[in-house]
Amino acid sequence: MTGAIIAGIGATEFSKDSGRSTMQLAAEASRAAILDAGLTPHAIDGLVTFTVDGNDELELMRNLGIDEITWWSRTPGGGVGACATVQQAVAAVTSGAANAVLVYRAFNERSHFRFGQPHARATGPAPLDWYFNFGIDTPAKMYALWFRRYMHTYGATNEDFGRYTVSARRYAATNPRAWFYERPITLDDHQASRWIVEPVLRLYDCCQESDGGVALVVTREERAADLEQPVAIVAAADAHHRLASITANYYHEDLATYPEAAACARQLFESSGLTPSEIDVAQIYENFSPLVFLVLEAFGFCGPGEAVPFVADGNLDIDGALPTNTHGGLLGEAYIHGINSIQEGVRQVRGTAVNQVAGVEHCLVSSLNSGLVLGPT
């Protein structure tokens, strides 16, 4: 156990045009998380978000009525740092640097700044120079080159990736919070969607561009008795390699694997004392569907190249060996940089999820390089 808990969660609706500022979205989600924890803004003394978040901490404090903070931090990049935000909050509360830390993320990623589109970049040396100079100017292009090696090595096809998408959309179809609520798809629908990067990614392999905000509150485990629905942070980890360049990189010796995810898995299982067979449900970050296959193998749920039959056999479904992305994932519910997947993990442990898995004791949340294991207090 880390000695920390998630005390509350909150979110706005997920849309394609929120009609309000990102600061308002952050404040709405944060207020909901604080109230869900049974706390007041005066109890919050720490803040954590992402380096790419455009909301100013001091302005958020003023909007929420937070008096004073003793800790703030930001995790580098985007989705790979989702679970790392919680790790930083854990570090703050267990070290005594803060008592209650608010983790938040909000953006208008469909109606304003679209991460999936090409953008002008700052001058000067940067890791992305290795991509942009060759016309690789969107995440889909960057990731597809990596995934193509996995396909070549193990004979995976885009149709194989589509079987995951169908599973995710099935969960989203029964989740009223999901953008694709009541809109499941078939494998034929997936195969009919247009190519984004042929022969790797179709439209339905790509996560959404969403407007919305999410937040959660982390505090010390000793306070659990005073809270209504605390969830234990059993383990938290973050792993990076000197050869990596953000997430999609071409510098490892074996590009059909995901070494950072494997290192994160090793940390999580060593610190928790658990094995893959003891994970009851998983929430896996998937801005693109092939990542689920790479993470399943990196965490040891199946062997190298075995994720394709593992998914095809229905193991990610609600009655499967590892129900995965039970809210619909980033493909089906919304793309809020993976923080919404942490919230689904909390709901699964609480027993309040729409697509509830029976008897959840351990939920894995993987944001690729970083991860969490959640459980009851």
DAZI-V686063 format. One record per run of one state. SS is the DSSP state (H for helix, E for strand, L for the rest). FROM is the first residue (numbers start at 0). TO is the last residue. Records with the same first field share a line. If there is no record, write none. Layout:
BEGIN
SS=FROM-TO / FROM-TO
END
This chain:
BEGIN
L=0-2 / 11-13 / 15-20 / 36-39 / 43-44 / 50-55 / 64-69 / 75-77 / 95-98 / 108-127 / 132-137 / 154-156 / 172-185 / 192-193 / 197-199 / 206-209 / 226-229 / 238-257 / 272-274 / 278-279 / 284-286 / 288-288 / 298-305 / 312-321 / 324-327 / 332-337 / 350-361 / 367-368 / 376-376
E=3-10 / 14-14 / 45-49 / 70-74 / 99-107 / 194-196 / 200-201 / 205-205 / 210-219 / 230-237 / 280-283 / 287-287 / 322-323 / 362-366 / 369-375
H=21-35 / 40-42 / 56-63 / 78-94 / 128-131 / 138-153 / 157-171 / 186-191 / 202-204 / 220-225 / 258-271 / 275-277 / 289-297 / 306-311 / 328-331 / 338-349
END
